[in-house]
Amino acid sequence: MVVGSSSSATGEGGTRPSGPAGPRAAPGRDDGRRSEVRLSVPARPENVSLVRHVLGALGDALRLPAPVVGDLRLAVTEACTNVVRHAYADGEGMIEVAVRPGPDAVRISIEDHGRGTGPSPDTDGPGLGLPLIAALTDAVEIECAPNVGSRVNMSFSRSRAAMAAGMARAEAA
């Protein structure tokens, strides 16, 4: 398992050097890369629960309301399960997870370098995983190419988090 985070640091004089993605944000500005968290694990069933627990703890650390953390955990579980079941014909490969907390939303990408999405030889039709992910997220985008891999980009809005917290308080009253 590989875990990492990128946290930008200033160079001399308080400026940021340019990187492959262009100039970096000045101190105090959130350019979406400031606190990216990455997790890379072998695509095995037992690692799906590991990813779910890590992202649940991260959601708690970001102070997201419990209903949003629950949706995040379930959507990530479904995306990782799809990688384990469908991405690698020989069973060998990695699940790459990237989490980018931002001021308005938490964005999560689940990526593999396998055969891409498409019909699975072990099922009779489409499953329920992708529609479930779409229902749990505020936005979802699926990128895929045969024999190159797939990436599921998910977004969980912080404003939805505030609305969910407010609704829970209203229901309790």
N, C-alpha and C positions, 0 to 999 in steps of 0.2 A: 504494500500500500504506500502510495506517495501522497503526502498532504503538503500543501504550500499555500502561501498567501503573498500577494504582491502589494506592497505598500510603497508608494513613491517617496523618494527622498530628494531633497534639494541639493543642487551642486553648489559650488562656491558662489557667493554673491546672491544667494537666494533664487537663482534661476534654475530652470529644469532643462536638462539636455533633451534634444530630440531623439526619439526612438523610432523603431520601424513603423509605428502608427502615427508618427508626426510629433509635434511639440507636446510636451506634457504640461499639465495645468500648474499654475502657480500655487504656492502654499495656501491652504485654506479653501481652495476651490475643489469641488467634487466633479471630476471628469469621468466618473464611472469606473475608473481603474484603481482608485485610491485604496480600496479594501477588497479587491477580488480574492476569493478563496477558491482554491482548486483541490480536487481530490481525484486520484486515479487508482482504481482497484481492478484486479482480474475479474472478468465477467463470469462470476460464479454465483449460484443462488444464495449462498451464505453472506455474500458481500452486499446484496440488495438491502438486507436489514441493517448492515453497518452504515451504508450511505443514508438510509432513512433516519437512523438515530443521530448521526452527525448533523444532518440538516435540521432535524427537530431541535437539537440543542442550539444550533446557530440561530434558528428562528426565535427561540426563547431569549438568546443573548441580544438579538436585535429588538427585543420587546414587542414582537408581533403578537396580536391577540391569539388566544388558543384556537379559535376556529380557523384562522388563516394558517397557522402552523399545521393544523390537521390537514387542510387542503393541500398545502405545500408537500407535506410528507407523503400523502397518498398519490399525488401526481408524480412525484419523483420516483416512488416505488413502482408505479406502472411503467414509467419510461425506462427505468433500469431493468425491470423484468423483461421488457421487450428486447433489450440488448442481449440479456442472458439467453432468451429463448430463440431469437431470430437472427442476430447479427453474424455470428461466427459459426459456419458450417462445421468446422473442425473442433469447436469448443474452446479454442484458444484466442484470447483477445482481452482488451481492456475496456472498462467503462470510464469515461472522462467526464467529470462533473466540474462546472464552473459556477460560482455564485457571485453575483455582483449586486450588493446592496446599494441602492441609490436613494436620493431624497424623496422620490415619488413612488418608487417600486423596487421590489427585489426581483432580479432577473436570474434565472437558472437555466443552464444549458447542460443537456445530457448528450454525450457524443460517443460514437463508436467508429471503428475503422474496418467494419465488416462488409457484408454484401449489400447493404442498403435495405430499404423497406420494400415490401412486396409480399406476395402470397407465401405463406410458410408451408413446407411440405407436410408438416404434422397437424394441420388444421384443415377444416372443410370450408372455411370462409373467414371474413374479417372478424377480429375479436372486438372486445369492448374497451380495450385499453386506451386507444387514441380518443374516442368520443368521451370517455371519462376524464382524461386529461383536459380536453377542451372545456368540459363543464366545470372543472375545478379551478381553472386559471382565468385571469383577466384577459390574457392574450397568449396564443400559442402559434408557433411557426415550425414547420417540419421541413428540413432540408435533407435531401438524399441523392445519392448517385450510386448506381450499381458498382459493386466491387471497390467503392471508395469509402462508403460509410454513410451514417445518418447523424443528424443533430436535431434534437428537439429543444427549441427555445421557448421558455415559459416565463410569464411575467405575473407577479402578484402585487397588486396595487396597495400602497400604504393607505390611500384614502379609503379603499374598501375595508382595510383593517380598522380604521377609525370608525367607519360606519357600522361594522360588525360589533365593535366594542360598545358603541352607543346603543345599538339595538338590543344587545344583551342586557345592558343596564336598564333600558326601558321595560323590557320583559320582566325583569326581576322586581321592578317597582310595583 
